[in-house]
Amino acid sequence: MLDYFEILIPFLLIHIICDFYLQPNKWVEEKKQKTYRAPALYYHSLLHGAALFIPAFALGINGYSIACLIAIVAVSHFFIDLWKVSTPNGHKFSYFVIDQTLHISVIALISYHMADGLTVETILKHDKFSDAVLVAFAYLLILKPTSIMIGNILKKYPISEPEDGSNNNGLVAGGELIGYLERILILTFTLVGSYAAVGFVLAAKSIFRFGELNKSNDRSMTEYVLIGSLVSVVITTLLGTIISIGLEIKIK
């Protein structure tokens, strides 16, 4: 007998890995430029379907159901991505949210269909989450998906050119790496219930950032950095708190 969350969580894990970690940037650009003529669109869709064979086989799902699962996910992913890349404003954050909501909804419906004896009541009362998979899911979510989300939010707040014509550029992808490390530390300390350590991370980053921004006369740069940092902290802290409540972790 298969439980709903035993199916849903590994399926969502596969979705995140395939959509954010196994999709090269050149595939994304190719899909935008060539839409339905892009081979990357077909590769990416087939990857999503084929990768689900691993958790489905491990769960003991029969061959016919696995074949249907692969076909439905691959085809639905193809049309959802085709819609997004064919839309003029498909690069906007709202379309990113819609795109991911549609993908996750397909997976949730398939999981609902495959689960045995599932009712709304059993979903609401379920308390047997897989702790290890849940934590892995949280770490995957705070890295590249969160960076993409922050990037889309910051597009609304472009940096103006400095009046003195100076170059304020830092290391290539340095800000993204700093964000990754910051969110890993915050999530880790939150999951072990050490909110005091989270405060230490924020204080340490604030000291370095203050020195950097204090030398800059560009107000837009200061606001840009603050918005990005606060969005990163808020998302990670909320996610860590929700996961901690689910795991019944005590605050230290």
ChimeraX attribute file (.defattr): number of C-alpha atoms within 10 A of each C-alpha:
attribute: neighborCount
match mode: 1-to-1
recipient: residues
	/A:1	9
	/A:2	15
	/A:3	18
	/A:4	22
	/A:5	19
	/A:6	17
	/A:7	21
	/A:8	19
	/A:9	20
	/A:10	20
	/A:11	23
	/A:12	17
	/A:13	19
	/A:14	19
	/A:15	23
	/A:16	20
	/A:17	16
	/A:18	18
	/A:19	16
	/A:20	16
	/A:21	14
	/A:22	13
	/A:23	15
	/A:24	12
	/A:25	11
	/A:26	10
	/A:27	16
	/A:28	16
	/A:29	14
	/A:30	17
	/A:31	23
	/A:32	21
	/A:33	13
	/A:34	14
	/A:35	20
	/A:36	19
	/A:37	11
	/A:38	17
	/A:39	13
	/A:40	20
	/A:41	24
	/A:42	17
	/A:43	14
	/A:44	23
	/A:45	23
	/A:46	18
	/A:47	21
	/A:48	25
	/A:49	24
	/A:50	17
	/A:51	17
	/A:52	23
	/A:53	19
	/A:54	13
	/A:55	18
	/A:56	20
	/A:57	12
	/A:58	8
	/A:59	14
	/A:60	11
	/A:61	15
	/A:62	10
	/A:63	12
	/A:64	8
	/A:65	12
	/A:66	20
	/A:67	15
	/A:68	13
	/A:69	20
	/A:70	20
	/A:71	17
	/A:72	16
	/A:73	22
	/A:74	22
	/A:75	15
	/A:76	16
	/A:77	24
	/A:78	19
	/A:79	14
	/A:80	17
	/A:81	23
	/A:82	18
	/A:83	16
	/A:84	20
	/A:85	23
	/A:86	16
	/A:87	13
	/A:88	10
	/A:89	11
	/A:90	17
	/A:91	13
	/A:92	14
	/A:93	19
	/A:94	13
	/A:95	16
	/A:96	15
	/A:97	11
	/A:98	14
	/A:99	17
	/A:100	15
	/A:101	12
	/A:102	15
	/A:103	17
	/A:104	17
	/A:105	11
	/A:106	15
	/A:107	21
	/A:108	19
	/A:109	11
	/A:110	19
	/A:111	22
	/A:112	19
	/A:113	12
	/A:114	19
	/A:115	17
	/A:116	12
	/A:117	12
	/A:118	15
	/A:119	11
	/A:120	7
	/A:121	8
	/A:122	12
	/A:123	13
	/A:124	8
	/A:125	8
	/A:126	11
	/A:127	11
	/A:128	10
	/A:129	13
	/A:130	13
	/A:131	12
	/A:132	8
	/A:133	14
	/A:134	17
	/A:135	18
	/A:136	11
	/A:137	18
	/A:138	17
	/A:139	19
	/A:140	18
	/A:141	18
	/A:142	22
	/A:143	21
	/A:144	17
	/A:145	15
	/A:146	19
	/A:147	19
	/A:148	15
	/A:149	18
	/A:150	21
	/A:151	14
	/A:152	16
	/A:153	16
	/A:154	17
	/A:155	12
	/A:156	11
	/A:157	13
	/A:158	10
	/A:159	16
	/A:160	10
	/A:161	13
	/A:162	15
	/A:163	8
	/A:164	8
	/A:165	7
	/A:166	8
	/A:167	8
	/A:168	10
	/A:169	7
	/A:170	8
	/A:171	8
	/A:172	8
	/A:173	9
	/A:174	11
	/A:175	14
	/A:176	17
	/A:177	14
	/A:178	13
	/A:179	22
	/A:180	18
	/A:181	11
	/A:182	22
	/A:183	25
	/A:184	18
	/A:185	16
	/A:186	23
	/A:187	28
	/A:188	19
	/A:189	20
	/A:190	27
	/A:191	24
	/A:192	14
	/A:193	20
	/A:194	17
	/A:195	19
	/A:196	12
	/A:197	16
	/A:198	20
	/A:199	13
	/A:200	12
	/A:201	16
	/A:202	15
	/A:203	12
	/A:204	10
	/A:205	14
	/A:206	14
	/A:207	10
	/A:208	11
	/A:209	15
	/A:210	12
	/A:211	10
	/A:212	11
	/A:213	16
	/A:214	11
	/A:215	8
	/A:216	14
	/A:217	12
	/A:218	17
	/A:219	12
	/A:220	16
	/A:221	19
	/A:222	17
	/A:223	14
	/A:224	16
	/A:225	15
	/A:226	15
	/A:227	16
	/A:228	17
	/A:229	20
	/A:230	13
	/A:231	16
	/A:232	21
	/A:233	19
	/A:234	12
	/A:235	16
	/A:236	26
	/A:237	20
	/A:238	13
	/A:239	18
	/A:240	25
	/A:241	17
	/A:242	14
	/A:243	19
	/A:244	19
	/A:245	12
	/A:246	14
	/A:247	16
	/A:248	11
	/A:249	15
	/A:250	12
	/A:251	12
	/A:252	11
